[in-house]
């Protein structure tokens, strides 16, 4: 056995292999000086790369922890202020219909990919000076209503049935009336 206990390999005290082309004897391998230097350089490069990968991984993990903490806090904050929540279809200009989890808050409609606390909101639709219109059938879907923001951006929602359409459109309209009754123009960010 060799210094590290592995048969047939000689390892330097710094942990690098002692050569690339071994000269074998029964249980011992030796390397010339050039080969040892080349292997030590490669070993140092690999250690450097491994350290960089390790550092990158730590940075990514810390970022994910910060985002996860933010997402959980944000969803708890939003759901604590919610008026209504559920899955409805959403379509915006030049996009396909999607079925996100939507939370109707006091100042915004928050759009999430799913209803789990692991998702960050993907969109926030401001309700200050917004307008709701029931549009019936729109772009291949029935039971639709639209929310037009103060910048005339249209956000189309489609519900599964008339009852849901009435509940959602009336609730959104009531929130808009309540928001407009308050003097909160400076609190809402336009989208």
Beta strands, then each sheet from edge to edge (+ up, - down):
strand 1: 23-24
strand 2: 29-30
strand 3: 84-92
strand 4: 98-104
strand 5: 108-112
strand 6: 123-126
strand 7: 131-138
strand 8: 141-148
strand 9: 154-158
sheet 1: 1+ 2-
sheet 2: 6+ 5- 4+ 3- 9+ 8- 7+
end
